[in-house]
Amino acid sequence: MHTGLSVHPGASVPLVLAGGGGHAKVVLDAARASGWRIAGFLDDAPEAALASLGVERLGSITDWSRCETACRFIPAIGDNAARRACIEPILRHGGDRLALVVHPTAVISRLHVLLEPGVFISAGAIVNPCARIGAGAIINSGAIVEHDVEIGAWSHVGPGAALGGAVVVGEAALLGLGSRVLPGRRIGAGAVVGAGAVVARDVAPGARVRGVPAAASP
Ligand SMILES: CC(C)(COP(=O)(O)OP(=O)(O)OC[C@H]1O[C@@H](n2cnc3c(N)ncnc32)[C@H](O)[C@@H]1OP(=O)(O)O)[C@@H](O)C(=O)NCCC(=O)NCCS
């Protein structure tokens, strides 16, 4: 079950990327591939990377309210805290201003998957039945989200990371590149799981872990 927001809107809905750095390049690529019309991007830095790709900068992040009402916004900042800070003001005006962007090569189960507003799912990711993905979360390229996983708002599942069945991830957690979380484990809010880690025990909120098996990172 999707939220009812349109994943493949056709060329009529203008999409604004909120952020114009490295991660925004990946979002841009997926948005174009899935049929969005790109209106431009918002970033406080005029020299942001998307400008060099020929995408129009429409202003600073706080200029979102000056964009035409037909526009939808997709969070396009990789850092969880920065993404949350930029997007929560838009979300407070209603989730319908936020888009969902799902790369056409991602595989999203049609069996009770919930994607909240502002979710970005990158190329080759897999989201299996009954997964729930909170607002503004990123499921990056090639990540695997198994059945019944819950991912909190503003979290980032890094490229190639894999979450076993019924894993629970709190808000604004980062699961690094290629990390693995064994079924049923819980990752606390704001936790950071290092690239390549294998999480065999629950991770406390705000903790940083790395290695195999994952242990506290100094
Ligand atoms: C684990 C992590 C959070 C540690 O960050 P940090 O504290 O800034 O780490 P540093 O780069 O200062 O490295 C500290 C030590 O940890 C080691 N280290 C860093 N990351 C590691 C990892 N993922 N696994 C094992 N060791 C790691 C470094 O080699 C270094 O070892 P040394 O002290 O023997 O030289 C970070 O390296 C990481 O893996 N982040 C995930 C990033 C990611 O995948 N983002 C998604 C991108 S799209």
The ligand as a Gaussian input file, in Angstrom:
#p B3LYP/6-31G(d) Opt

LIG

0 1
 C       32.238000       3.895000      11.031000
 C       32.247000       5.407000      10.747000
 C       30.932000       6.014000      11.215000
 C       33.403000       5.974000      11.547000
 O       33.529000       7.325000      11.237000
 P       34.767000       8.169000      11.870000
 O       34.687000       8.112000      13.359000
 O       34.777000       9.512000      11.224000
 O       35.981000       7.273000      11.407000
 P       37.424000       7.681000      10.848000
 O       37.360000       7.871000       9.380000
 O       37.982000       8.800000      11.696000
 O       38.257000       6.359000      11.150000
 C       38.531000       5.934000      12.483000
 C       39.091000       4.528000      12.431000
 O       38.035000       3.620000      12.114000
 C       38.353000       2.882000      10.905000
 N       37.095000       2.770000      10.189000
 C       36.357000       3.777000       9.648000
 N       35.231000       3.292000       9.123000
 C       35.262000       1.958000       9.314000
 C       34.363000       0.931000       8.970000
 N       33.229000       1.186000       8.342000
 N       34.679000      -0.323000       9.338000
 C       35.832000      -0.602000       9.973000
 N       36.731000       0.364000      10.322000
 C       36.451000       1.616000       9.994000
 C       39.390000       3.754000      10.187000
 O       40.199000       2.967000       9.348000
 C       40.151000       4.316000      11.347000
 O       41.019000       3.304000      11.839000
 P       42.454000       3.696000      12.478000
 O       42.139000       4.557000      13.691000
 O       43.039000       2.368000      12.817000
 O       43.173000       4.451000      11.409000
 C       32.401000       5.728000       9.236000
 O       33.718000       5.470000       8.784000
 C       31.432000       4.988000       8.344000
 O       31.619000       3.803000       7.997000
 N       30.365000       5.708000       7.952000
 C       29.365000       5.220000       7.035000
 C       29.375000       6.121000       5.791000
 C       28.433000       5.595000       4.729000
 O       28.487000       4.454000       4.320000
 N       27.537000       6.496000       4.282000
 C       26.613000       6.243000       3.208000
 C       27.165000       6.952000       2.019000
 S       26.067000       7.059000       0.661000

